[in-house]
Protein backbone atom coordinates (compact mmCIF):
# COMPACT_ATOMS: atom_id res chain seq x y z
CA UNK A 1 0.00 0.00 0.00
CA UNK A 2 1.38 3.41 -0.96
CA UNK A 3 0.61 6.34 1.30
CA UNK A 4 0.26 9.90 0.11
CA UNK A 5 3.03 12.14 1.42
CA UNK A 6 2.27 14.16 4.52
CA UNK A 7 1.94 17.81 3.35
CA UNK A 8 4.38 20.18 5.01
CA UNK A 9 3.03 21.56 8.25
CA UNK A 10 0.33 18.90 8.67
CA UNK A 11 0.52 16.78 11.77
CA UNK A 12 -0.04 13.04 11.66
CA UNK A 13 -2.93 13.21 14.12
CA UNK A 14 -4.63 16.29 12.73
CA UNK A 15 -7.96 14.53 13.29
CA UNK A 16 -7.95 15.39 17.00
CA UNK A 17 -11.13 17.33 17.59
CA UNK A 18 -10.57 17.96 21.33
CA UNK A 19 -6.99 18.35 22.52
CA UNK A 20 -6.28 15.77 25.18
CA UNK A 21 -4.72 18.33 27.51
CA UNK A 22 -8.09 20.12 27.83
CA UNK A 23 -9.79 16.80 28.51
CA UNK A 24 -7.18 15.93 31.11
CA UNK A 25 -7.58 19.33 32.78
CA UNK A 26 -11.31 18.75 33.16
CA UNK A 27 -10.65 15.63 35.22
CA UNK A 28 -7.44 16.92 36.83
CA UNK A 29 -5.07 14.24 35.55
CA UNK A 30 -1.43 14.57 34.56
CA UNK A 31 -0.07 13.02 31.38
CA UNK A 32 1.47 10.33 33.58
CA UNK A 33 -1.89 9.50 35.21
CA UNK A 34 -3.74 9.36 31.90
CA UNK A 35 -0.97 7.20 30.47
CA UNK A 36 -1.31 4.78 33.37
CA UNK A 37 -5.07 4.51 32.89
CA UNK A 38 -4.62 3.91 29.14
CA UNK A 39 -1.60 1.62 29.50
CA UNK A 40 0.81 3.89 27.61
CA UNK A 41 3.72 6.13 28.60
CA UNK A 42 3.56 9.81 29.47
CA UNK A 43 5.60 10.42 26.32
CA UNK A 44 2.89 8.71 24.25
CA UNK A 45 0.24 11.01 25.75
CA UNK A 46 2.42 14.02 24.99
CA UNK A 47 2.87 12.88 21.37
CA UNK A 48 -0.91 12.53 20.99
CA UNK A 49 -1.64 15.91 22.57
CA UNK A 50 0.91 17.70 20.41
CA UNK A 51 -0.39 15.87 17.31
CA UNK A 52 2.98 14.24 16.60
CA UNK A 53 1.46 10.77 16.69
CA UNK A 54 -1.89 9.31 15.65
CA UNK A 55 -3.34 6.73 18.04
CA UNK A 56 -3.96 3.15 17.05
CA UNK A 57 -7.60 2.18 16.69
CA UNK A 58 -7.39 0.30 19.98
CA UNK A 59 -5.94 3.32 21.80
CA UNK A 60 -8.51 5.65 20.21
CA UNK A 61 -11.30 3.49 21.62
CA UNK A 62 -9.63 3.33 25.05
CA UNK A 63 -9.36 7.14 25.05
CA UNK A 64 -13.04 7.47 24.11
CA UNK A 65 -14.13 5.10 26.88
CA UNK A 66 -11.92 6.88 29.43
CA UNK A 67 -13.48 10.25 28.58
CA UNK A 68 -16.98 8.80 28.29
CA UNK A 69 -17.48 10.05 24.72
CA UNK A 70 -17.98 8.24 21.42
CA UNK A 71 -14.75 7.91 19.46
CA UNK A 72 -16.36 9.89 16.62
CA UNK A 73 -16.66 12.93 18.93
CA UNK A 74 -12.97 12.85 19.83
CA UNK A 75 -11.42 11.96 16.48
CA UNK A 76 -12.43 13.12 13.03
CA UNK A 77 -12.56 10.59 10.19
CA UNK A 78 -9.64 11.59 7.93
CA UNK A 79 -11.32 9.76 5.03
CA UNK A 80 -14.56 11.64 4.92
Backbone bond lengths (Angstrom), bond angles and torsions (degrees), N, CA, C in turn:
res aa  C-N    CA-C-N  psi(-1)  N-CA   C-N-CA  omega(-1)  CA-C   N-CA-C  phi
1 X - - - 1.439 - - 1.530 108.88 -
2 X 1.296 117.24 131.33 1.458 122.54 179.53 1.521 108.30 -101.16
3 X 1.316 115.96 130.83 1.459 120.57 178.83 1.516 110.00 -99.66
4 X 1.312 115.43 144.99 1.457 120.31 175.19 1.527 108.38 -68.39
5 X 1.301 118.11 145.58 1.464 119.83 179.35 1.526 110.53 -63.69
6 X 1.314 114.85 149.81 1.455 120.91 177.68 1.532 107.92 -79.09
7 X 1.340 118.58 115.17 1.472 120.17 -179.31 1.525 111.20 -57.97
8 X 1.306 116.42 144.54 1.462 121.16 -179.47 1.514 110.17 -54.10
9 X 1.319 115.33 134.90 1.457 119.91 177.44 1.519 114.42 86.69
10 X 1.321 118.89 -10.93 1.469 120.19 178.62 1.511 109.04 -91.10
11 X 1.316 115.22 135.19 1.455 120.27 178.51 1.519 109.48 -86.73
12 X 1.321 115.23 154.22 1.462 120.30 179.97 1.519 112.09 -60.89
13 X 1.315 117.37 -37.75 1.464 120.81 -175.04 1.522 110.80 -105.24
14 X 1.303 117.76 41.28 1.460 120.50 -176.27 1.520 112.39 -64.82
15 X 1.332 117.79 -6.32 1.450 121.13 177.98 1.515 114.59 -79.49
16 X 1.338 118.91 -0.79 1.456 120.20 176.18 1.514 109.15 -61.08
17 X 1.302 117.25 122.11 1.455 120.90 176.58 1.522 110.45 -89.58
18 X 1.331 118.03 -40.88 1.460 122.88 178.43 1.514 108.17 -118.66
19 X 1.334 117.90 117.04 1.459 118.47 178.15 1.521 110.68 -57.65
20 X 1.307 115.70 135.71 1.458 121.11 -178.04 1.514 113.33 -60.81
21 X 1.336 117.63 -30.50 1.458 118.61 -178.37 1.520 111.03 -65.22
22 X 1.340 118.30 -35.06 1.473 120.63 176.07 1.520 110.21 -67.35
23 X 1.317 116.48 -41.12 1.465 120.57 177.55 1.525 110.33 -61.88
24 X 1.327 115.88 -45.60 1.462 119.84 179.75 1.521 110.66 -61.01
25 X 1.338 116.85 -41.49 1.462 120.78 -178.76 1.525 111.18 -61.49
26 X 1.317 116.77 -35.77 1.465 120.10 179.76 1.522 111.87 -63.11
27 X 1.316 117.03 -32.15 1.463 119.48 -179.82 1.527 112.06 -105.00
28 X 1.342 117.22 -0.59 1.449 121.98 174.21 1.519 115.51 74.07
29 X 1.312 118.14 28.38 1.462 121.99 179.97 1.516 111.26 -98.67
30 X 1.326 115.20 150.30 1.461 121.49 171.04 1.530 108.04 -86.00
31 X 1.324 115.84 169.67 1.466 119.65 174.30 1.525 110.03 -59.83
32 X 1.315 116.65 -38.95 1.467 121.61 179.29 1.530 110.70 -61.26
33 X 1.325 117.01 -45.65 1.469 120.73 -179.10 1.522 111.31 -64.90
34 X 1.335 116.78 -44.68 1.462 119.31 178.95 1.522 110.03 -63.70
35 X 1.320 116.80 -40.74 1.462 120.70 177.53 1.517 111.71 -59.11
36 X 1.328 116.74 -41.84 1.463 120.14 178.82 1.520 111.70 -63.45
37 X 1.324 116.39 -42.53 1.470 120.56 179.03 1.535 110.41 -62.98
38 X 1.332 116.47 -39.87 1.464 121.21 -176.76 1.527 113.43 -87.04
39 X 1.325 116.78 -11.07 1.460 120.12 -179.36 1.512 113.97 78.55
40 X 1.344 116.27 30.37 1.467 121.55 177.78 1.522 108.28 -131.58
41 X 1.314 116.84 170.33 1.464 121.45 -179.24 1.528 111.87 -79.11
42 X 1.327 114.78 163.73 1.461 120.59 174.24 1.516 109.85 -61.38
43 X 1.338 116.21 -35.99 1.463 120.46 179.45 1.527 110.95 -64.28
44 X 1.336 117.06 -35.35 1.463 120.35 177.86 1.529 110.48 -66.13
45 X 1.324 116.88 -40.48 1.469 120.54 177.74 1.520 109.92 -63.64
46 X 1.328 116.57 -43.11 1.463 120.42 178.05 1.526 110.82 -60.20
47 X 1.322 117.40 -43.81 1.470 120.83 -179.81 1.524 111.05 -63.26
48 X 1.320 117.76 -36.52 1.469 120.62 177.00 1.526 110.90 -68.19
49 X 1.335 116.09 -45.79 1.462 120.33 -177.16 1.524 112.97 -66.80
50 X 1.306 117.08 -30.72 1.463 120.21 179.44 1.527 111.69 -94.16
51 X 1.331 115.75 8.49 1.471 123.61 176.69 1.527 112.43 59.24
52 X 1.326 116.88 34.43 1.458 120.90 175.36 1.520 111.44 -94.79
53 X 1.321 116.18 -8.64 1.461 121.34 -177.77 1.524 108.89 -147.29
54 X 1.309 116.52 137.57 1.462 121.97 174.72 1.529 108.09 -94.25
55 X 1.324 117.85 136.83 1.463 119.43 -178.93 1.523 111.71 -72.84
56 X 1.322 114.87 153.61 1.461 119.42 171.29 1.527 107.65 -67.16
57 X 1.304 116.65 165.15 1.462 120.45 177.87 1.525 110.17 -59.82
58 X 1.328 116.35 -43.09 1.457 120.55 179.00 1.523 111.20 -59.53
59 X 1.331 117.42 -46.97 1.458 120.79 179.96 1.527 111.05 -66.18
60 X 1.312 118.24 -38.15 1.466 121.12 177.62 1.524 110.58 -59.17
61 X 1.321 117.19 -42.15 1.465 120.17 177.93 1.524 111.56 -68.85
62 X 1.333 117.98 -38.31 1.470 119.95 177.11 1.526 111.00 -64.22
63 X 1.330 117.30 -38.33 1.463 121.22 177.00 1.528 109.98 -63.48
64 X 1.320 116.35 -45.65 1.471 120.90 -179.91 1.526 111.23 -59.94
65 X 1.308 116.81 -45.09 1.473 120.71 179.68 1.529 110.26 -64.20
66 X 1.322 116.80 -42.50 1.466 121.19 -179.49 1.518 111.27 -60.24
67 X 1.338 117.29 -40.78 1.456 120.88 -179.49 1.529 112.94 -89.55
68 X 1.325 117.05 -1.36 1.457 120.29 176.73 1.512 114.04 67.65
69 X 1.317 117.02 31.86 1.473 122.51 -178.84 1.511 108.62 -129.03
70 X 1.324 117.79 151.08 1.470 119.46 173.56 1.528 110.18 -64.10
71 X 1.308 116.35 145.26 1.465 121.09 -178.23 1.528 110.95 -56.92
72 X 1.326 117.01 -32.07 1.469 120.99 -179.06 1.527 112.19 -67.51
73 X 1.338 117.94 -21.68 1.459 120.83 177.55 1.526 112.11 -83.27
74 X 1.322 116.67 -20.60 1.460 120.41 -178.54 1.521 111.50 -95.35
75 X 1.333 115.90 -38.82 1.459 120.88 -177.01 1.517 110.10 -120.07
76 X 1.324 116.02 134.87 1.455 121.07 174.07 1.521 109.64 -80.80
77 X 1.301 117.06 149.97 1.468 122.05 174.91 1.531 107.63 -79.31
78 X 1.326 118.53 113.75 1.464 120.28 -177.85 1.530 112.51 -72.21
79 X 1.317 117.15 -5.90 1.469 121.31 -177.55 1.532 112.45 -107.05
80 X 1.298 116.95 10.65 1.455 116.44 177.44 1.405 114.08 147.18
